[in-house]
Every structure is written in structure tokens, then in C-alpha cells.
């Protein structure tokens, strides 16, 4: 192959390598952005779940208290029902 063809092929390959490198950098940046977004979402979900768990604990405590009071009321009213 003549030298001019080799130089043209070299130029073409250099251009293709640069293009592929730019594509790869874009993919890395895009995936990194998605990863950061997912990490933020997971952090927010964890915080929300922790809040919900606290609310559930308070709800269970209140339900236990209501159950205890209902049982006491039933005991007081039981003699009057017969």
C-alpha cells in the first residue's frame, strides 16, 4: 500500500478512536449521573421508611392502649350486662 493510503488510514483510525473515546466518556458520565440519582433516591427512601417505622411504632402503642382500655371497660360493664 502506498504511503498516502497508510497515512489516510492512520487519520481515519485516529478520528475513529477519538470518536469512540468521546462516546465512552459520554456513557460513563451518563451512567455516573444515573448512579448518583439512584443513590439520592435510595437515601430519601430510607429516610421515609424510618419515619414510617416510627409512626407504626406509635400507632401500635396507641392500639395497645386502646385495647387495654377497652378490656377494662368490658370488665366494668360485664356485671351490668347480666
C-alpha positions in Angstrom: 0.0 0.0 0.0 1.4 3.4 -0.8 2.4 5.7 1.9 -0.5 8.1 1.3 -3.1 5.3 1.8 -1.4 4.4 5.1 -1.5 8.0 6.2 -5.2 8.2 5.3 -5.9 5.0 7.1 -4.0 6.3 10.1 -6.0 9.6 10.1 -9.3 7.6 9.8 -8.3 5.4 12.7 -7.2 8.3 14.9 -10.6 10.0 14.2 -12.5 6.8 15.0 -10.5 6.3 18.2 -11.3 9.9 19.3 -15.0 9.4 18.4 -15.2 6.2 20.4 -13.4 7.8 23.3 -15.9 10.6 23.3 -18.8 8.1 23.2 -17.3 6.2 26.1 -16.8 9.3 28.2 -20.4 10.3 27.5 -21.6 6.9 28.5 -19.6 7.0 31.7 -20.9 10.4 32.6 -24.5 9.4 31.8 -24.2 6.3 33.9 -22.5 8.1 36.8 -25.3 10.7 36.8 -27.9 7.9 36.9 -25.9 6.2 39.8 -25.8 9.4 41.8 -29.6 9.9 41.2 -30.3 6.4 42.3 -28.2 6.9 45.4 -30.1 10.0 46.3 -33.4 8.2 45.7 -32.4 5.3 48.0 -31.3 7.8 50.7 -34.6 9.5 50.6 -36.5 6.2 50.6 -34.5 5.1 53.7 -35.4 8.3 55.5 -39.1 7.9 54.6 -39.1 4.2 55.7 -37.5 5.3 59.0 -40.3 7.9 59.5 -43.0 5.3 58.7 -41.5 2.8 61.1 -41.6 5.4 63.9 -45.2 6.2 63.0 -46.1 2.5 63.0 -44.4 2.1 66.4 -46.5 5.0 67.8 -49.7 3.5 66.2 -49.0 0.1 67.7 -48.6 1.7 71.1 -51.8 3.6 70.8 -53.7 0.5 69.6 -52.3 -1.5 72.6 -53.5 1.3 74.9 -57.0 1.3 73.3 -57.2 -2.4 73.6 -56.2 -2.2 77.3 -58.9 0.5 77.9 -61.5 -1.5 76.0 -60.8 -4.6 78.1 -61.1 -2.5 81.3 -64.4 -1.0 80.1 -65.7 -4.5 79.3 -64.7 -5.7 82.8 -66.5 -2.9 84.4 -69.6 -3.3 82.3 -69.7 -7.1 82.4 -71.6 -7.3 85.7 -74.3 -4.9 84.4 -74.8 -6.9 81.2 -76.1 -10.0 83.1 
